[in-house]
Amino acid sequence: MYQHQEYQGGPISLPVGKVACIGRNYLDHIEEMKSVVSESPLLFLKPKAALCDMTTPLSIPTDQGECHNELEVAVLLKHPLCKATEDDVLAAIWGIGVGLDLTLRDVQRNLKAQGQPWERAKSFDLSCPVSGFVPIASFDDLQDLHFTLEINGEVRQSGHTAMMLHKIVPLIAHMSQTFTLDAGDVVLTGTPKGVGPLLAGDTIKATLHDKITINTKVFR
Ligand code: ZN
């Protein structure tokens, strides 16, 4: 059973909640997908069964077309947020990690063509592997974080939180105007360019600034 973990530490005593996500939060990814900038943030949810530990080999669906990496900065909440202010959000963040918004790209393309929501492409079990979390006090500026994803030794994604269209704290405040966020929920903050298919046996290295380095792989 998945439990939130401290990076280089033990379990965090918070329940495991849902994952709240934003699509299209980096211009370079919007361009690579030939999508358009959304006027208001494009939000979607993954259920708690999506969460799993990124350090154990990733189990990805193999019979539904391509499953793409989307490395994102992940925020763990320790307090509920309902119609929150930015100050409320700052007080509610336990810490920061990285997560993969695994996406069945072929399924998503079909859903988009039919005007259907994205759950089948993005909200399947184990679709959100996350790292351990580093306490918020360790970060000076959440919008000055570099993060990278290497697949088989080659850099596939290299992002910086300064490039977000919707910054982390106002984004979470905005989400909470629509749905209540709970203690133990995780917020994924969008992916930069460099999405592509993951294959059985791929080795994966994910980093967040000088705080987190995760080495893992796709289950063979
Ligand atoms: Zn994403």
Residues whose N, C-alpha, C, O or C-beta is under 5 A from the ligand:
A	BS01	ZN	I22 E70 D101 G190 T191
